[in-house]
Amino acid sequence: MPHALLVDDDTNTLSVLAGLVSREGFTTATAASLQEARERMGEQRPDVVLLDLVLPDGDGMDLFQDVESRDATEVVLITGHASVETSVQALRLGATDYLLKPVNVKQLKAILSRVSRPTDLKKEIGALRDELRSLGRFGRLLGTSDAMQKVYDQIERVAPTAVTVFITGESGTGKELVAQTLHDLSRRRKQPFIAVNCGAISPQLIESELFGHEKGSFTGALYEHKGYFERASGGSLFLDEITEMPVELQVKLLRVLEAGTFMRVGSGKQIEVDVRVIAATNRDPEEAVADGKLREDLLYRLQVFPLHLPPLRERMGDVELIAQKFLEEVNQVERSGKSFAPDVLEMLKRYHWPGNVRELKNIIHRSYIMADDVIHANCLPIETEKTRNAGGPFFQVRVGSTISEVERRLIMATLQQCGGNREKAAEMLGISLKTLYNRLREYESQSA
């Protein structure tokens, strides 16, 4: 049976917490001061510590240094003196979560339900390390380079916790794979993982998509709709390209992160939710704040644990491993046995990969189609050779194509090159964001 230590100088709070925690299947010990807490920990190592921030003989965070093994004991901060700064500080010191007084019973139960023996996850991550040494992979990620080893170390540290992770990196580097790996190695892994590209949803619809809406709340709302937060309850929600979220909606996201509640569009009822948010962007977060694309207070709350994913050009030693894996996947699907010519692998390792791993995957798939049994250099897409000196991809236009057809191909190719970032694509094309949205709506209606 797991054991919990409850630390609070309010005897009534201790009594209530002890009852709640006991009903969740824990044995409990209580302490009203730092000294008592240290004594209780000496008597029996707790699996979880519910820790008040303000204690008679010191700051509750002073107890962190007395927790011998963070892999074996989780610390959850409980405080009525909350601020974003102190909460983030506690999370960075190693707390796995925090609760505000008065304690929300549903949130407490959700946290306790995830307190399995942390050594189980440690063993699993250790097994992944063994797999990395033999196969060059860590969960869903590939690579043996020093740059990726640092990423694996960070994932290993933060995955078992409940803290918010903010992933940065260029388009195509694999930020969603990192988010999925974080989920797979967490206590939420049996619950949903939902990925949302904030830049791919119309600004007019994103609030409804995230938080849901009530029937009749706006024109076209024919049914009650559950948003991504409700659908991800108990699990993880990955918000990719967070800087593309409208600033006014970022305020509501901040409230969900702080209070664990939100309201559907057209409703006045608060809905409680337990979701771990993982955010990502291909922009520099500080520049996004300076440009008014990201609220500073939201950045502060998201960036509890920042994790930067290196571009492929900074880990060229991984290119051959990743390329072989992509080819293996295509061979399995197509039931074939195609292989690379040696000069092709050398060519791939010399290329600068502006589109990162996503571009590598696309090139492998297209080269497979062009090849017979062996993929030679002439099977590589022509833009690979051209972009080596020109600095960007090309596409060919058939003589006699209509202007609208060429415009459509140019817009979609630019959008793909920008990793779906519509604002960046509009800037590269020299058109307004509104014009880009209008064109994309036209293309959607034409294909419907």
C-alpha positions in Angstrom: 0.0 0.0 0.0 1.5 3.4 -0.9 2.3 5.8 1.9 1.6 9.6 2.0 3.1 12.2 4.3 0.9 15.3 4.9 2.7 18.5 6.0 0.6 21.5 7.1 0.5 23.6 10.3 -3.4 23.7 10.2 -4.7 20.8 12.1 -8.1 21.0 10.5 -6.5 20.8 7.0 -4.4 17.9 8.1 -7.4 16.0 9.3 -9.4 16.6 6.2 -6.5 15.7 3.9 -5.7 12.5 5.9 -9.3 11.3 5.4 -9.3 12.0 1.7 -5.9 10.4 1.1 -6.8 7.4 3.2 -9.9 6.7 1.1 -7.7 6.6 -2.0 -5.8 3.6 -0.6 -2.8 5.3 1.1 -1.4 4.9 4.6 -0.8 8.4 6.0 1.5 10.2 8.4 1.1 13.9 9.4 3.4 16.7 10.4 2.8 20.3 11.4 6.4 21.6 10.9 9.5 21.0 8.9 11.1 19.3 11.9 8.2 16.9 12.3 8.2 16.2 8.6 11.9 15.2 8.7 11.2 12.9 11.6 8.3 11.2 9.8 10.4 10.7 6.6 13.1 9.1 8.8 10.5 6.6 10.1 9.1 5.6 6.7 9.9 6.8 3.2 6.7 8.3 1.7 5.6 7.7 -1.9 4.1 11.1 -2.0 4.5 14.3 0.2 1.6 16.8 0.2 3.5 19.9 1.4 2.3 23.2 2.6 4.4 26.2 1.5 4.3 28.2 4.7 5.3 26.4 7.9 6.1 27.7 11.4 9.8 26.8 11.3 10.6 27.7 7.7 9.6 27.5 4.0 8.0 24.3 2.9 10.4 24.2 -0.1 13.3 23.7 2.3 12.1 20.1 2.6 13.0 19.4 -1.0 16.7 18.9 -0.1 15.6 16.3 2.5 13.8 14.1 0.0 16.6 11.5 -0.6 15.4 10.2 -3.9 13.0 12.2 -6.2 12.7 9.0 -8.2 11.1 7.2 -5.2 9.1 10.1 -3.7 6.8 12.7 -5.3 6.3 16.1 -3.8 3.0 18.0 -4.4 2.8 21.5 -3.1 -0.4 22.6 -1.4 -0.7 26.3 -0.6 -3.0 29.1 0.1 -0.3 31.6 -0.6 -0.1 30.9 -4.3 1.6 32.8 -7.0 2.8 31.8 -10.4 6.4 32.5 -9.4 6.4 30.3 -6.3 4.6 27.5 -8.0 7.0 27.5 -10.9 9.9 27.6 -8.5 8.6 24.5 -6.7 8.1 22.7 -9.9 11.6 23.4 -11.0 12.9 22.2 -7.7 11.3 18.9 -8.4 7.6 19.1 -7.3 5.4 17.0 -9.5 2.4 19.2 -9.2 0.7 21.8 -7.0 -2.8 22.4 -5.5 -4.3 25.6 -4.3 -6.3 25.9 -1.0 -9.1 25.1 -0.6 -8.0 21.8 -2.1 -10.1 20.7 -5.1 -11.0 17.1 -4.2 -11.2 16.0 -7.8 -7.8 17.3 -8.7 -6.3 15.7 -5.5 -7.8 12.4 -6.5 -6.4 12.7 -10.0 -2.9 13.4 -8.7 -3.1 10.5 -6.2 -4.3 8.1 -8.9 -1.1 8.7 -10.8 1.1 7.9 -7.8 2.3 4.5 -8.7 5.6 3.3 -7.5 8.0 5.7 -9.4 10.6 3.0 -9.6 8.4 1.2 -12.1 8.8 4.1 -14.5 12.4 4.4 -13.7 12.9 0.8 -14.7 11.0 1.3 -17.9 13.1 4.4 -18.9 16.2 2.4 -18.0 15.0 -0.3 -20.4 14.7 2.4 -23.1 18.3 3.5 -22.4 19.4 -0.1 -23.1 17.3 -0.1 -26.3 19.0 3.2 -27.3 22.4 1.7 -26.9 21.5 -1.3 -29.1 19.2 0.2 -31.7 19.7 3.9 -31.5 16.1 4.8 -30.4 14.5 6.2 -27.3 10.7 5.5 -27.3 9.4 7.1 -30.5 12.7 9.1 -31.1 15.7 8.1 -33.2 19.3 9.2 -32.8 22.5 8.5 -31.0 24.1 12.0 -31.3 25.2 14.0 -28.2 22.5 16.6 -29.0 19.8 13.9 -28.8 21.3 12.3 -25.7 20.7 15.6 -23.9 17.1 15.6 -25.1 16.6 12.0 -23.8 18.1 13.1 -20.4 15.6 15.9 -20.2 12.7 13.6 -21.2 13.8 11.0 -18.6 13.7 13.7 -15.9 10.4 15.4 -16.7 8.2 12.6 -18.2 7.1 11.0 -14.9 6.1 14.4 -13.4 2.9 16.4 -14.1 4.7 19.7 -15.0 4.0 21.6 -18.2 6.7 21.2 -20.8 7.4 23.8 -23.5 9.2 22.4 -26.6 11.0 24.7 -29.0 12.6 23.8 -32.3 12.4 24.4 -36.0 9.6 23.0 -38.1 10.0 19.3 -38.9 12.3 18.5 -36.0 9.9 16.1 -34.3 8.3 18.1 -31.5 5.1 16.1 -31.6 7.1 12.9 -31.3 8.8 14.4 -28.2 5.4 15.2 -26.8 4.1 11.7 -27.5 7.2 10.2 -25.8 6.6 12.4 -22.7 3.1 11.1 -22.6 4.1 7.4 -23.1 6.6 7.6 -20.2 4.1 9.4 -17.8 1.5 8.0 -15.4 -1.1 9.3 -17.9 -0.1 7.0 -20.7 -3.2 4.9 -20.4 -5.3 8.0 -20.9 -5.8 10.0 -24.2 -3.0 11.9 -25.9 -4.4 14.6 -28.2 -2.3 16.8 -30.5 -3.6 20.1 -31.8 -2.0 22.4 -34.3 -3.1 25.8 -33.2 -2.0 27.3 -36.6 -4.2 24.9 -38.6 -7.5 26.0 -36.9 -9.4 29.1 -38.0 -9.2 31.8 -35.3 -13.0 31.9 -35.4 -13.3 28.2 -34.4 -10.3 27.5 -32.2 -12.1 28.4 -28.9 -14.9 26.0 -29.7 -12.4 23.3 -30.7 -10.4 23.7 -27.5 -13.2 24.2 -24.9 -16.3 22.9 -26.8 -19.7 24.6 -27.2 -23.3 24.3 -26.2 -26.1 23.5 -28.7 -27.3 26.8 -30.2 -24.4 28.9 -28.9 -23.7 30.2 -32.4 -24.9 29.8 -35.9 -24.2 26.3 -37.0 -23.9 24.9 -33.5 -26.5 22.2 -34.0 -25.2 19.9 -31.3 -23.3 19.9 -28.0 -19.6 19.6 -28.7 -16.9 18.5 -26.4 -13.6 20.3 -27.0 -10.1 18.9 -26.9 -9.6 19.6 -23.2 -12.6 17.5 -22.2 -11.6 14.7 -24.6 -8.0 14.7 -23.2 -9.2 14.6 -19.6 -6.8 12.5 -17.5 -4.3 12.5 -20.3 -2.1 14.9 -22.2 -2.9 17.7 -24.6 -0.2 18.8 -27.0 -0.7 22.4 -28.3 1.6 22.8 -31.3 2.5 26.2 -32.6 1.1 27.9 -29.5 2.1 31.3 -30.7 -0.6 31.0 -33.5 -3.3 30.9 -30.8 -5.2 34.3 -30.7 -4.0 36.4 -27.8 -7.4 36.8 -26.4 -7.8 33.0 -26.1 -4.4 32.7 -24.4 -6.0 34.3 -21.3 -8.5 31.5 -21.1 -5.8 28.9 -21.6 -3.9 30.5 -18.7 -6.9 30.1 -16.5 -7.2 26.4 -17.3 -3.6 25.9 -16.4 -4.0 27.8 -13.1 -7.4 26.7 -11.9 -8.1 23.5 -13.9 -11.5 24.8 -15.0 -13.0 26.3 -18.1 -16.4 27.0 -19.7 -17.8 25.8 -23.0 -18.7 28.5 -25.5 -22.3 29.6 -24.8 -22.2 28.2 -21.2 -21.8 29.7 -17.8 -21.0 26.4 -16.1 -17.4 25.8 -14.9 -16.1 22.4 -16.0 -13.2 20.8 -14.0 -10.5 19.1 -16.0 -7.3 17.3 -15.3 -5.0 17.6 -18.3 -1.2 17.8 -18.7 -0.5 20.5 -21.3 2.6 20.2 -23.5 3.1 23.2 -25.7 5.5 23.8 -28.7 6.5 26.5 -31.1 9.0 26.9 -34.0 9.5 30.6 -33.0 11.7 32.1 -30.4 9.4 32.5 -27.4 10.9 35.7 -26.3 10.6 37.2 -29.7 7.0 36.0 -29.9 6.3 37.9 -26.6 8.0 41.0 -28.0 5.9 40.8 -31.2 2.7 40.5 -29.2 2.1 36.9 -30.4 2.4 35.3 -26.9 1.4 36.6 -23.6 4.3 36.9 -21.2 2.4 35.4 -18.2 1.4 32.5 -20.4 5.0 31.9 -21.5 6.0 32.0 -17.8 3.4 29.3 -16.9 4.2 27.1 -20.0 7.9 27.3 -19.6 8.1 25.4 -16.4 10.3 22.9 -18.1 11.8 24.2 -21.4 13.0 21.6 -23.8 14.8 22.5 -27.1 14.9 20.1 -30.0 18.0 20.5 -32.2 17.7 20.8 -36.0 18.8 17.9 -38.1 21.9 19.8 -39.4 23.2 19.8 -35.8 23.1 16.0 -35.5 24.1 14.9 -39.0 25.4 11.6 -37.5 21.8 10.6 -37.1 20.8 11.1 -40.7 21.7 7.6 -41.9 20.0 5.9 -39.0 16.8 7.9 -39.5 16.8 7.4 -43.3 17.2 3.7 -42.9 14.3 3.6 -40.5 12.0 5.5 -42.9 13.0 3.2 -45.8 12.4 0.2 -43.5 8.9 1.4 -42.8 8.1 1.9 -46.5 9.5 -1.5 -47.3 7.2 -3.1 -44.6 4.1 -1.4 -45.9 4.9 -2.2 -49.6 6.3 -5.6 -48.8 9.5 -4.9 -50.7 13.3 -4.9 -49.9 14.7 -1.7 -51.6 18.0 -0.4 -50.3 20.2 2.7 -50.6 23.3 2.9 -52.8 26.3 4.0 -50.7 26.7 7.3 -52.5 23.1 8.2 -51.7 23.7 7.9 -47.9 26.7 10.1 -48.3 24.7 12.7 -50.2 22.0 12.7 -47.6 24.6 13.3 -44.9 26.0 16.3 -46.8 22.7 18.0 -47.4 21.8 20.8 -44.9 18.1 19.8 -44.4 16.2 23.1 -44.0 13.0 21.0 -43.5 14.7 18.8 -40.9 13.4 15.3 -40.2 10.1 15.9 -42.0 11.9 16.8 -45.2 14.1 13.7 -44.9 11.0 11.5 -44.5 9.4 13.0 -47.6 12.5 12.6 -49.7 12.9 9.0 -48.7 9.3 8.2 -49.6 9.6 10.0 -53.0 13.0 8.4 -53.8 11.4 4.9 -53.0 8.8 5.5 -55.7 11.4 6.5 -58.3 13.7 3.5 -57.6 13.7 -0.1 -58.7 15.6 -2.3 -56.3 18.3 0.2 -55.2 17.8 3.9 -54.5 20.5 5.7 -56.5 21.4 9.4 -56.6 19.2 10.0 -59.7 16.2 8.9 -57.7 16.4 11.8 -55.2 14.0 14.6 -55.9 15.6 17.3 -58.1 15.1 20.0 -55.5 17.5 18.2 -53.2 20.4 19.0 -55.5 19.2 22.5 -56.3 18.6 23.6 -52.8 22.1 22.7 -51.8 23.3 26.0 -53.2 20.0 27.9 -53.6 18.9 27.7 -50.0 15.3 26.6 -50.5 13.1 24.0 -52.2 11.7 24.2 -55.7 8.7 22.8 -57.6 8.2 22.4 -61.3 5.4 24.1 -63.3 4.0 22.5 -66.4 3.8 24.9 -69.4 0.2 25.8 -70.0 -0.8 25.6 -66.4 -3.4 28.1 -65.3 -2.4 31.0 -63.1 -4.8 29.8 -60.4 -3.3 26.3 -60.5 0.2 27.7 -60.2 -0.9 30.0 -57.3 -2.5 27.0 -55.5 0.6 24.9 -55.8 2.8 27.7 -54.7 0.7 28.4 -51.6 0.5 24.8 -50.6 4.2 24.2 -51.1 5.1 27.3 -49.1 2.7 26.3 -46.3 4.3 22.8 -46.2 7.8 24.4 -46.1 6.7 26.5 -43.2 5.5 23.4 -41.3 1.8 24.6 -41.5 2.7 28.0 -39.9 0.2 30.2 -41.8 1.5 33.5 -40.6 5.1 32.6 -41.7 3.8 31.3 -45.1 1.8 34.5 -45.7 4.9 36.6 -45.0 7.0 34.5 -47.4 4.3 34.8 -50.1 3.9 38.6 -49.6 0.2 38.4 -48.9 -1.9 39.1 -45.9 -2.9 36.4 -43.5 -6.6 37.1 -44.3 -5.9 36.5 -48.0 -4.2 33.2 -47.2 -7.1 32.0 -45.1 -9.5 33.0 -48.0 -7.4 31.0 -50.5 -7.3 27.9 -48.2 -11.0 28.0 -47.7 -11.5 28.2 -51.5 -9.3 25.1 -51.9 -11.2 23.2 -49.2 -14.5 24.0 -50.9 -13.2 22.9 -54.3 -12.0 19.6 -52.9 -15.2 18.9 -50.9 
